[in-house]
Amino acid sequence: MQYNWETSVGLITPLLTWSYRTEVENCFDQSSCESGIYRGDQESLGARLTWTSPEEQWRITAYGTNLTDERYVIGGVPLVDVLETAGKQYNLPRMYGIEAAFTW
Protein backbone atom coordinates (compact mmCIF):
# COMPACT_ATOMS: atom_id res chain seq x y z
CA MET A 1 0.00 0.00 0.00
CA GLN A 2 1.51 3.33 -1.03
CA TYR A 3 0.31 6.90 -0.75
CA ASN A 4 1.81 10.27 -1.61
CA TRP A 5 1.35 13.39 0.52
CA GLU A 6 2.30 16.77 -0.90
CA THR A 7 3.50 19.08 1.88
CA SER A 8 5.21 22.47 2.03
CA VAL A 9 8.55 20.70 2.74
CA GLY A 10 8.25 18.15 -0.06
CA LEU A 11 6.61 14.88 -0.98
CA ILE A 12 6.17 12.21 1.72
CA THR A 13 5.69 8.65 0.44
CA PRO A 14 5.03 5.80 2.91
CA LEU A 15 4.99 2.23 1.59
CA LEU A 16 3.92 -0.90 3.44
CA THR A 17 4.39 -4.39 1.98
CA TRP A 18 3.15 -7.72 3.32
CA SER A 19 3.14 -11.18 1.78
CA TYR A 20 2.04 -14.57 3.03
CA ARG A 21 2.52 -17.92 1.34
CA THR A 22 1.34 -21.18 2.84
CA GLU A 23 2.86 -24.67 2.55
CA VAL A 24 5.64 -23.61 0.19
CA GLU A 25 7.58 -26.60 -1.14
CA ASN A 26 11.34 -25.96 -1.42
CA CYS A 27 12.30 -29.62 -1.74
CA PHE A 28 14.64 -31.14 -4.32
CA ASP A 29 14.25 -34.90 -4.24
CA GLN A 30 11.49 -37.29 -3.23
CA SER A 31 12.77 -37.89 0.32
CA SER A 32 13.17 -34.20 1.10
CA CYS A 33 9.59 -33.60 -0.08
CA GLU A 34 8.24 -36.49 1.98
CA SER A 35 10.18 -35.48 5.11
CA GLY A 36 8.56 -32.03 5.17
CA ILE A 37 11.80 -30.28 6.22
CA TYR A 38 11.58 -27.94 3.23
CA ARG A 39 7.86 -27.22 3.61
CA GLY A 40 6.49 -24.28 5.52
CA ASP A 41 4.66 -21.00 5.60
CA GLN A 42 6.37 -17.77 4.61
CA GLU A 43 5.39 -14.32 5.84
CA SER A 44 7.18 -11.06 5.17
CA LEU A 45 6.51 -7.48 6.29
CA GLY A 46 8.40 -4.46 5.00
CA ALA A 47 8.10 -0.68 5.13
CA ARG A 48 9.63 2.40 3.50
CA LEU A 49 9.20 6.10 4.21
CA THR A 50 10.54 8.47 1.55
CA TRP A 51 10.91 12.25 1.58
CA THR A 52 11.47 14.03 -1.74
CA SER A 53 12.44 17.72 -1.73
CA PRO A 54 10.11 20.25 -3.42
CA GLU A 55 12.65 20.68 -6.25
CA GLU A 56 12.91 16.87 -6.53
CA GLN A 57 16.71 17.03 -6.21
CA TRP A 58 16.98 15.28 -2.83
CA ARG A 59 15.40 11.99 -1.82
CA ILE A 60 15.87 10.32 1.57
CA THR A 61 14.35 6.95 2.43
CA ALA A 62 14.24 4.99 5.68
CA TYR A 63 13.37 1.33 5.16
CA GLY A 64 13.00 -2.01 6.92
CA THR A 65 12.60 -5.52 5.52
CA ASN A 66 11.43 -8.69 7.26
CA LEU A 67 10.30 -6.53 10.18
CA THR A 68 8.86 -9.50 12.07
CA ASP A 69 12.22 -11.30 11.74
CA GLU A 70 10.35 -14.37 10.48
CA ARG A 71 12.78 -17.16 9.58
CA TYR A 72 11.92 -19.82 7.01
CA VAL A 73 13.71 -22.17 4.64
CA ILE A 74 14.13 -20.84 1.09
CA GLY A 75 16.33 -23.62 -0.27
CA GLY A 76 19.14 -25.96 0.56
CA VAL A 77 21.18 -28.93 -0.58
CA PRO A 78 19.34 -32.04 -1.85
CA LEU A 79 21.12 -34.70 0.17
CA VAL A 80 18.21 -36.57 1.75
CA ASP A 81 18.09 -39.40 -0.82
CA VAL A 82 21.88 -39.66 -1.01
CA LEU A 83 23.19 -39.03 2.52
CA GLU A 84 20.00 -38.97 4.60
CA THR A 85 20.77 -35.45 5.76
CA ALA A 86 19.85 -31.98 4.55
CA GLY A 87 21.44 -28.58 4.21
CA LYS A 88 19.08 -25.64 4.62
CA GLN A 89 19.28 -22.03 3.47
CA TYR A 90 17.16 -19.47 5.31
CA ASN A 91 15.75 -16.12 4.20
CA LEU A 92 17.50 -12.89 5.17
CA PRO A 93 17.00 -11.63 8.74
CA ARG A 94 15.43 -8.30 9.68
CA MET A 95 17.29 -5.46 7.96
CA TYR A 96 16.89 -1.70 8.04
CA GLY A 97 18.70 1.33 6.74
CA ILE A 98 18.68 4.76 5.15
CA GLU A 99 19.17 5.68 1.50
CA ALA A 100 19.97 9.17 0.22
CA ALA A 101 20.03 10.39 -3.38
CA PHE A 102 20.79 13.68 -5.10
CA THR A 103 19.87 14.42 -8.71
CA TRP A 104 21.70 17.11 -10.70
QUIMO-V952047 format. One record per backbone hydrogen bond with DSSP energy under -0.5 kcal/mol. NH is the residue of the N-H (numbers start at 0). CO is the residue of the C=O. Records with the same first field share a line. If there is no record, write none. Layout:
NH->CO + CO
//
This chain:
2->13
4->11
5->3
6->9
9->6
10->51
11->4
12->49
14->47
15->0
16->45
18->43
20->41
23->39
25->23 + 37
32->28
33->29
34->30
35->31
37->31
38->35
39->23
41->20
43->18
45->16
46->63
47->14
48->61
49->12
50->59
51->10
52->57
55->52
58->100
59->50
60->98
61->48
62->96
63->46
64->94
66->44
68->65
73->88
74->88
76->86
78->76
82->78
83->78 + 79
84->78
86->76
88->74
90->71
94->64
96->62
98->60
100->58
102->56
//
